[in-house]
Each structure stands twice: as C-alpha cells, then as structure tokens.
Amino acid sequence: MSFMDTQPAPLHGGDGLDPFSAFRIESPREIAMLMRQVMDGAIPVHLSSPEGGSLTTTIWTVDSASGRLALQVEAQTPQLQGLIESDEVTAVSYLDAVKLQFDLNQLMLVHGAHSCALQAAMPRAVYRFQRRQAYRVRTLERHSPVALLRHPALPDIQLSLRVIDVSIGGCALLMPDDMPPLEPGLTLHGVRLELDADTRFETTLHVHHISAILPNAHGARLGCELVRLNPASERALQRYIDHTQKRRRMMSLG
C-alpha cells in the first residue's frame, strides 16, 4: 500500500523494529508545532482502527502543558464508540505535500454544555511521508550535493554539476556558462547523484527546461526529471528529502 493513501499502512515490522524510523519525529516541540499547523488550517484528520472503525474530524485544541489534544466530534456519531474502545487508533492528515501519520492513545469523550470533544494524549511520535512528485527541497550546500555525468558533446570529460534542489520526481542542476549548452528534451544516461554521504545512486535524467538563475548570474538552471528510479534509490531519496526538510525546519526554529 502506498503511503500516499488515506488508509494508513502499518509502520512496524513483525520483529518489533521500525523500518520507517528515518521519517519519525519524536521532539515534543516539533510534534506540538505540527499539531497546531493542522489545527490552524482546520485540516481534516482521518481516524481509523484495525476493527474497521473510521471517522474524519479536525483538531479543536492543542494543550502542550497537559500533553492533550481535543478533536471535534458529534456524540451521536455511530463510529465514535468503537474508536474509543479500540486499543489502536491511527490518525492521518496532510500538510500540503506531506502526509502525517500518528497513533492516538487515551481516547476519552468529554461533554460540554453545548458540544463535546474527543480527547487524546499528545502523540509520542509523528511520521512524515512525502507525497510523490509534489515537494521539492533546496539542498544543503555544505554537503556539496552534485550530479556526475558525461556531456554528450564532451564524452571524455566528466561534469560535476551542483544539485540546486530535488524532489522524488526530479531535480534542478546548475550548468556553468563555460560549458556547451544542453537542450530541452535531451536524455542523460548513467548520471550519478551524490547528495550526501548516505544518498548516492545512479539514474537517468530527462532535461525538461533550461532557465536563468538570476540576472547577471553565471550559469543556467536545468530542470530534470528522474527517470525510472529503482525502489532502493527511491527510498534513499525520500529519506534524504525528509532529513533535509527536518534540518531546514530546525534551522528556521533557531
């Protein structure tokens, strides 16, 4: 099952290990920030249980001090009681191009004078999964991400082009002015992407467009499609994108 589906996929293997630990957030501060983003945007949260219960709601309040969430519900909703009684409730929500998945525990229905809410403990972990072909991250320059390839007009010379940004479906490369230009529509085989020490793989790039970086800047931006990534390379790239997002988010938090 794709992680882009609303129906959540299991996140733990039968041996108790977490094969998706690279996508897990455990910082209480980050988790609270994500929950507030979902709340402020009134973004739907899809709840489900292994018994087949399901419900779509929104986050009403986020209380970091008490470590509790409140979700808006109607007491008469038929699926509600089954979710409260379940030992395993999974929540899924989407922030733009990112899928959030987390478990909800200690569910409790709280009645007020004119409304009710479903309370739960603040998630201990949140998983962030990138939606395919959707989100592009700027690379971290200190890691010197590059694409190594042969220029069709200079096959004896290996080029090392800086990777400006990358997504699951494509990347942008910086082409120096002193190199013969590459034309849109060109397919480059045997390209090696080296994004960091842990993310290196070979792929095929299809050049879609060429544009200037900035006025008076030296070089052009090559917009390229990643063609037919194998599963191992795609997983490595998704981990890189997720880690880069995390690092940039932490940098912005100071």
MISEMI-454483 format. One line per 8 residues: number of its first residue (from 1); for each residue y, x, z of C-alpha. Coordinates in steps of 0.02 Angstrom, whole numbers. Each point is the difference from the previous one (the first is absolute). Last residue first. Layout:
<kenus>
NUM> Y:X:Z  ...
</kenus>
This chain:
<kenus>
254> 1434:840:784  -62:-171:-53  35:47:-182  -111:154:19  -138:-110:73  11:-115:-150  -5:147:-121  -154:69:86
246> -87:-168:0  39:-32:-183  -66:173:-44  -159:-34:97  -29:-164:-91  32:76:-171  -115:148:38  -139:-115:63
238> 15:-105:-159  -10:159:-104  -159:58:87  -79:-172:-22  46:0:-185  -71:175:-22  -166:-51:79  -8:-161:-103
230> 30:85:-169  173:-19:-74  -3:-85:-170  172:46:-70  146:42:114  154:-65:-91  149:114:-26  189:-11:14
222> 69:169:-51  170:38:78  105:126:-94  71:169:48  160:85:50  120:-127:74  169:-24:-85  -10:-189:27
214> -152:-39:109  -188:-3:-29  4:-39:-186  -139:-108:-70  -169:15:-86  -121:-145:-17  -184:-47:-4  -91:167:3
206> -186:-30:27  -76:115:129  -184:45:18  -67:57:168  -56:148:103  8:2:190  90:76:148  49:-91:159
198> -44:95:159  115:152:-15  140:-107:-72  43:-90:-162  -99:110:-120  -26:-103:-158  -107:84:-133  24:-63:-178
190> -156:16:-109  61:-117:-136  179:-42:-47  28:-159:-103  162:-12:-100  76:-174:-23  174:59:46  35:174:-72
182> -4:163:97  148:117:-24  -17:187:-33  38:88:164  168:78:50  68:-165:66  -129:-8:139  -115:-155:15
174> 0:-81:173  -151:-114:18  -11:-185:47  -165:-76:54  -117:-143:-36  -120:-137:54  -33:36:184  181:53:18
166> 91:166:-16  171:79:11  89:158:-57  -155:102:-42  63:175:-47  -69:68:-162  -109:157:-6  -31:38:-183
158> -147:103:-60  36:100:-157  -128:32:-136  10:-181:-63  187:13:-39  38:-150:-114  -123:-114:92  70:62:168
150> -146:45:112  -2:-77:174  24:29:187  87:-144:91  93:52:156  34:-50:180  98:137:89  -46:-51:179
142> 181:26:56  54:-120:-137  -75:-153:82  -44:-120:-140  99:-156:-35  -111:-151:20  -41:-135:-129  -69:-170:46
134> -80:-128:-113  -140:58:-112  -128:-52:130  56:-68:168  6:137:130  -96:-26:161  74:10:175  -118:-22:147
126> 72:-51:169  -68:58:167  15:-57:181  63:-170:-56  120:-84:124  -102:-122:104  -2:-178:-63  96:-162:26
118> -20:-154:-107  154:-106:20  42:-179:44  145:-117:-29  115:-129:80  -12:32:187  -106:155:-18  -189:24:-15
110> -83:171:-5  -164:24:-94  -81:165:47  -77:138:-104  -47:155:98  -31:103:-157  70:10:-177  -68:130:-121
102> 107:83:-133  28:7:-188  165:38:-86  7:3:-191  143:99:-73  92:-34:-163  130:-118:75  -53:-17:182
94> -160:-100:-11  -97:-82:142  -181:-3:59  -63:-47:174  -179:16:61  -74:-102:142  -160:59:85  -67:-74:162
86> 30:-177:-63  49:-138:122  184:2:-47  -44:2:-186  -115:-150:19  134:-95:97  129:25:-137  -99:-56:-152
78> 35:-186:26  191:20:16  52:-127:134  88:131:108  113:50:-144  27:187:-13  138:131:3  -59:171:56
70> 46:89:161  -31:185:24  -27:92:165  17:175:70  102:-56:150  146:116:-37  -31:-1:-188  25:-188:-13
62> -7:-52:-183  42:-183:-29  -39:-136:-127  -118:88:-119  -50:-110:-146  -153:-107:-36  -147:-18:-118  -167:-54:75
54> -182:39:-26  -165:-32:88  -156:56:-92  -104:59:148  47:179:-39  181:-43:46  160:-16:-101  188:6:24
46> 122:14:-147  177:51:49  138:-69:-110  164:99:-4  145:-78:96  97:157:-52  59:34:177  -176:-28:69
38> -88:115:-124  131:134:28  -14:-27:188  -189:27:-9  27:161:-98  123:67:129  -116:-46:143  -141:95:-85
30> 111:152:-29  53:6:183  -176:-30:63  -61:150:-106  -178:-39:-55  18:-10:-189  -160:8:-102  -5:43:-187
22> -85:170:19  -121:-80:123  -76:-100:-142  -181:60:18  3:-48:185  -161:57:82  -108:-120:101  -158:42:-98
14> 2:-171:-84  165:41:-82  165:-72:59  138:-80:-102  -82:-161:-56  93:-77:-148  136:-129:29  12:-155:-110
6> 176:9:-72  -58:120:-134  88:166:-32  -129:93:100  -121:-33:-141  -174:-65:41
</kenus>
